[in-house]
């Protein structure tokens, strides 16, 4: 019987920090990243692939503003922009995966599932926006856009500029989880929960409505992995290992770390918000819920037997 793995692709899987984001650049990055997944497929894993959407949804929001300011094309709300990015990125990953499967003579179907994720409007996150989205602005641009559109902005911790911040509520349920599990268990490669999924809530009439928010991709992926009983949860990022004392003379790479030890590091503030912190939170969530391991590493490590940081019970 095949095993099931959820693989969360980091933002650098699609777009590197020093690139402008042309489709050719994104396609090459996607191909290079997804090539590393072949080793999992050959090791008898069924795969569910999730991904970030930060740069892409940022560009969609820029087009939103440009279209409205120049041609008075109605702005689309953030939930629609997230859904747009899920479709576009899903298509890009699908196509590159099909090419890779052909090259390796692997016969598998690939499908993208646009996913909605239930959130609670009473979540405290709605009163304290924290998730950066879109591009970087200088302070004066950010102040002007904040006044014009009632947006909130925050300076980047690495001093790269100012970015819009929105609420990032906790995901309660991936609404497509059953069909995702069914498709993956049948041997299909499933791409879903892009950008953390489209946030929706239930209104007073018990109807689903979209909401202006962004769900953290790694947190949503960990919930999905637990809900579909995944055997392993991979978080692929731009470093091979998780570090404590990061960027200090005594920094140390974590290889195999037990859950209780990782929780202590987390509570001691070892991991930066907006960087490694949500990945660690996601890892803790999955291992707690399932007893199965989470692996945090860089994509190319999947091919050389170096599994990066393994979190176990």
N, C-alpha and C positions, 0 to 999 in steps of 0.2 A: 504494500500500500504506500503510495507516494506521501511525502511530507508536504506541509504547507508553510510557506514563508511570506511575510509581508516585507517589502523593501521600500523604504522611504528615501527617495532621491533628494539630495540637497540642491539648493539653488544653483550651485556651481556645475551641477550636472547638465544644465541647459545654457547657462550664460556666465562667463567668467567676469570677474570684477573689472578687468581692463578692456573689455570689449563693448562695442556700441550696440550690439544686439541684432545684427542683420540675420535674416533667416538662414543664410549659409553658415554663419557662425553657430547659431543655435542647433542646426541640423547636425553639424560635425560634432559638437559637444555631446548631443544626445546619442549619436551613434557610438562615440568613444565610450561613453558611460555604460550604455546598454550592452555593449560587447562583453563587458565583465560579468553580466548576468548569466551568460551561457554556462559558466561553470556550475551555477546552482541548478540550472535546468538539467544538465548532464548528471548531476548528483541526485536526480529523482525528486526535485522539489517542484511542486506547483507554486506559481508566483502570483501575488497581488502587488502591483506597483503603485505607489503614491508619489506625489511630487509637489514641489513648491511652485509659486507663481508670482513672487514678489516683483521682479523687473517687468514681467509681461503685463500684470494687472496695472502696474504703474503706468506703462505706455498706453494701455486702454483708457485709463483715467485722463491722461494728457490729450488723447484724441477726443475724449468726451468734452473737455474744456475748449479745445480748439474748434471743434465742430459747432459748439454752442456760441462761442464768441464771434466766429466768422460767418457762420451760415444759419444760426439760430436753430440748429438741429437739437431737439430735446435731449437733455442729459439723461443718461441711464443710471439707476441707483447702483450701489456697490455690489449688491447680491447678483445683479445681472452681469456686471463686469467680471465678477469671479466666475460665473457660469461660462461667459465668453472665453475666459482664459482656460478653463478646464477643457472646453471643446478643442480650442486651437492647439494647446500643448498636448492633449491626448492624441490628436491626429498626428502630430509630429513624432511622438514616441512610438505610436502604432506603426507608422511607416518605416521608421528606422529599425524597429524590432523585426518587422516582416523581412526586411533586407538581410538582417543578421541571421535569422532563422533559415532563409534560403541558402546563405553562404555555408551554413553548418549542416545543411540537409536535415533540418529538424521540422517535422510536420506538426504545427500547432496553430490554432486560431488566436487572434489578438483582438481584444475589444475594449473600448473605453466606456465606462459608466459614469455619466454625470451624476454627482452625488449631492444630496441635501443632508444637512446635519442639524439635528434639533438642538436648540439652545433655550435658555430660560431668560425672559426679559427682565426678571428680577436679579439676574446675576450681577454682583457688584462691579464687574468689569465695565458695564454700561455707564457707570458713574465715574469711572476712572480710565479713560482711553489710554492704551499703552503700546499698541501694535503699530510699528512704522510701516507705511505702504508708499509706493510710488518713488519718484526720483528725489534727489537732493536739491535744495534751493538755498540761495544765500538768505540771510536773515531778513533783508528788506522785501524780497519776493515772498517769503513765507508770511510776513506780517500783512502784506497786501492781499494775498489769497485768503488769509484767515478772516480779514474784514469783509471781503467780497462774498465769500461762500460759507461763512460760519464754521470753518474748519479749525481743528487744533493742530499745532505743530510743536515739535520738540527737536532740540539739537542732538545730533548723533553723538554717541559716546566716544567715537573715534575722530570727532571734529571734522567730519566730511561735509557737513552742511546741516540743513534743517529738513525734516521730513514730516509729512502729515501723519498723525496718529489717530487710530480708531479703536473702538472697543474690541477686545479679544476674549469673548466668553468661553466658558468651559463647554466642550461638546458633550451632550448627554446621550445621543444615539445617532448612529449612521443609518439613515432610513433605507439605504439600498443594501444593507449588510447581508440579508438573506440571499438575494440574487447574486451578489458578489461571491459569497461562499459557494453557492451552487455552481456558478460558472467556473470558478477556480478549481473546485474539487473534480470537475469533469475534465480538467487538463488544459483549460483555456488560460492564456495570459491576460490578466485583467488589470486595466489602468483605472484608478478611481481616487476619490478624495483629494483631487487636485487643489492645491492651495488651502488644504484643510477642509474643503467642501463648502457648499453654499449654505450660509447660516439661515435657518428658518425657525419660526416659533409658532405656537398654537394660539390663535386669538380667542376672544370670548365666545365665539361661535364654534370653536374647535376646528377652525380652518387654518391651514398652513399659510404663513405670510413671510416674505423676505424681510431682512433687517440689515441696516447699515453696520456691518461688523466684519471682522476677518478672524477665522479660527486658525490657531497655530497648527501648521501641517504635521509636525511631529507628534503633538498631543493627540490630534484626531487620528493619526495613523496607529498610535498605540492602542487607542480605544477600539478601532476597527480590528486590529490584530487580535486583541483579546476576545472581541465579540464573535469572530469567525474561527476561534480556536486554533490560531496559527501555532506551529511548532517552534518557529523562530521569528524574531523581529530584527531586521537590519536597518540601521540608520546610517546612510552614506553621506559623508560630509567632505570637507576639504583637508582634513588631517587624518593621519593613520590611527591615532590613538587619542583618548581623552587624557588630559594632563591635570595634575594638581600643581599648585604654585606656578601657574602658567606664566611664561615670560619672565620668570625670576631665576636667579642663579641656581636655585635648588629645585627647579621644575622636574617633575617625575611623570613618566608615561605610565598609565594604568593598563595592565594586561588582563589578567583575570581578577575580577573584583567581586566580592560578595555583596548582596543587596544591602545588608545593614551597614557595611562600611561605606558604600556609596551614599546612602541616606545621610550619614554623618557628614561626609564631605559636602553634600548639598546644603545641609542645614548650617554648616560653617561658612557658607558663601563662597565656596571655591570656584563656582562657575558663573560666568558673566551673563546677566540678563540680555536677551536678544541675540545671544550667541550660543554657547554650549548649555546654558541653563535649561531651556525648554527640551533639549534633547535628553538631558539627564532625567528631567521630570517624566518624559515619555518612557524612557527605559525603566525607571522605577515603577511606573504604573503597570507596564506590561508584565514585568517579572512578578510583581505583587499579585496581579490578577490571575496569572496562569501557572506560575512556577517554572516557566520556560525561559530560555536565555535571550537577552538582547545583545546584539553586536553593533558597536559604533566604530566605523572605520572609513577609509577612503576607498572608492570603488575599485581601483586597480589591485587592492590587497586581496580581493576575492579570488584572484587567479594564482597567487603565489603561496597560498597556504598560511599567510600571516593574517590572522583574523582580527587584528586590532584589539580594541577593548571589549572583553566579554563580561557581561554582568549576569551573575548566577545567584540562585537562592543561597 
